[in-house]
Amino acid sequence: MSAAFDKAVSYVQGLPKDGPVKVAQNDQLEFYKYYKQATVGDVNIPRPGLMDFTGKAKWQVSSCQCSRNLDAWNSIKGTSPEEARKKYVEKLLEILNTNPDNEDNKKLIQELQELSA
């Protein structure tokens, strides 16, 4: 599964914003949380308290997007790295299968399935 995960990560990170494969914001959060869980494990960044203004400023790199990312990641706390890698690949396959007639998608789907076996 590790080879399939590495291939999927490489593909997702290289997707152009205006390319043929569109990744919705919710899907981006899915990729983020599974990637972080697979590579780091459970969230290791505590959410600052309400009155910790300095901590909040450091933690909120891009305001609410950082919070959403960490909330998404924290939502799968306890998931094993292996399961997170599997879910990441499954999410990409789900997106690719929305346009299975695309030749590039067909090749990648087949390759990911072979690497996952």
N, C-alpha and C positions, 0 to 999 in steps of 0.2 A: 504493500500500500504506500510505502514511503516514496517509491519512484513515481507512482501516479500522482501523489500529492505534490511532489516537486514539479512535475510537468504541469499540473493544474495551476499552481501558484505562478509559475513562469508565464503561463498563458494569460491569466487574469491580470497580473501586474503589467503586462504589455499591451492590454487592450486600449486602442485609441477611443477617446470619448465619442467620436463621430463615426466609429467603425460599424461593421455589419452586425456585430453582437452587442446588444444593448443590455446594460446591467442597471436595473432600477436601484434606487437608494436603499430600499429594504434588503435587496440582494447583496449590495455592497456591505451592509452591516452583518449579514450572514457570513460572508467571506471573512470579514474582519474578525468576528468572534471566533470562528473555527480556526483561523490562522493563528490568532494569539493563544488560544487554548492548546493548539498542537505544538506551538514553538516555545511558549512560556509556561503554560499551565494555568492554574487559577489566577484571577486578578490579584496582582501584588502591589497595587497602588491604592492606598486608602482614600476614600472620598473625604475631603476636608469638611470640618464642621461648619455650621451656618455662620458663625462669627469669626472664623479663621480666614480673614480677607486676603492675607498674603498667600496662604496655602491655596485658596480658591483661585487666585490670579495665576499661580504657577500651574495648577491642575487643569485649568480651562484654557488650553492652548488655543483652541478655536471656538471658545464659548460653548454653545450647546452641543456642537458636533462631538466634542471630546466626551461630554457626559453621556451622549447616546452610545458612543462606541464602547465606553466602559460599562454602561448598563447592559448592553448587548452581550459583551464578553462575560460579565458577571452572571448573566442568565443561564449560562451552561457550566457554572462552577461544579467541579467534581467529575466532569467528563474527562475520560482518559485521552491522552494525546493521540493514541491510535484511532479512537472513535471520532475525534475532532478532524483528523486527516481524512477519514472515510467520509464524513459529512461534507467536508469541503469539496471533495471530488464529486460526490453525489449532487451537490448544488450546482456545480459547473455542468455536469451531464444533464441535469434538469433544464438549464438554460439553453444548452446546445440543442437539446431535443425539441425545442420550440421551432427550430428551423432545420430539420434533419436532411432536407434536400440540398443544402449548401455543401459542396464538396469538401471544403476545409473542415466544416463541422463533422462530416462523416468520418474523415480521417482521424480527427482528434477524439471523437467518441470511441472509435475502434481502438485507438492506441491506449486511451485511458482504461477501457474495459480490459484490455489484455494486461496492462500493468497492474490492475487491481486484482486479477485472478490469482 
